[in-house]
Amino acid sequence: CLFPAGAPPDLASAHAAFAVSTALPPRALGPPPLGPISPAPWAESGRPSAVACPEDHGSEECNVPADTVLAPLREALDACRVTVQKQVCNDIGRRLTVLGDAWAQGKLSAPVRKRMSLLVQELQQQHWDAADEIHRSLMVDHVNEVSQWLVGVKRLIAETRSMPAVEP
């Protein structure tokens, strides 16, 4: 935002901002780049840049049952209940229920189901940064589809990460 919250726009500063924006070189203008926002970290770490669905080896549909994703998330939530505030756990639980309902009703696209399957695998292997990266990619690429429940998954990743280390 060019102006402080609550301040009326000042024509001189608006004109200055316009002058600065028109002074950009032409190569900075144009449509945004196509494709995934950040495949580079996965490519650099040796992980596949395309998210694969474990059960169909790269086909467009992802037929992973909801429980394959939800059961490990609920187990992680149960493990957190010992150290995390009840209110936080209940909120995460409600959001996992929303995820389960959306999955059961067929409201989740194949890419979201695939990434959630991979996110759970990373969470189970305690690859916190990889799980967090998948969370971010879902939020960027599918915000309208995941916004109701992904906040709970993010919090679950953070709480699970902060627990004492346990062998996978």
Rosetta blueprint (number, residue, H / E / L):
1 C L
2 L L
3 F L
4 P L
5 A L
6 G L
7 A L
8 P L
9 P L
10 D L
11 L H
12 A H
13 S H
14 A H
15 H H
16 A H
17 A H
18 F H
19 A H
20 V H
21 S H
22 T H
23 A L
24 L L
25 P L
26 P H
27 R H
28 A H
29 L L
30 G L
31 P L
32 P L
33 P L
34 L L
35 G L
36 P L
37 I L
38 S L
39 P L
40 A H
41 P H
42 W H
43 A H
44 E H
45 S L
46 G L
47 R L
48 P L
49 S L
50 A L
51 V L
52 A L
53 C L
54 P L
55 E L
56 D L
57 H L
58 G L
59 S L
60 E L
61 E L
62 C L
63 N L
64 V L
65 P L
66 A H
67 D H
68 T H
69 V H
70 L H
71 A H
72 P H
73 L H
74 R H
75 E H
76 A H
77 L H
78 D H
79 A H
80 C H
81 R L
82 V L
83 T L
84 V L
85 Q L
86 K H
87 Q H
88 V H
89 C H
90 N H
91 D H
92 I H
93 G H
94 R H
95 R H
96 L H
97 T H
98 V H
99 L H
100 G H
101 D H
102 A H
103 W H
104 A H
105 Q L
106 G L
107 K L
108 L L
109 S L
110 A H
111 P H
112 V H
113 R H
114 K H
115 R H
116 M H
117 S H
118 L H
119 L H
120 V H
121 Q H
122 E H
123 L H
124 Q H
125 Q L
126 Q L
127 H L
128 W H
129 D H
130 A H
131 A H
132 D H
133 E H
134 I H
135 H H
136 R H
137 S H
138 L H
139 M H
140 V H
141 D H
142 H L
143 V H
144 N H
145 E H
146 V H
147 S L
148 Q L
149 W L
150 L H
151 V H
152 G H
153 V H
154 K H
155 R H
156 L H
157 I H
158 A H
159 E H
160 T H
161 R H
162 S H
163 M L
164 P L
165 A L
166 V L
167 E L
168 P L
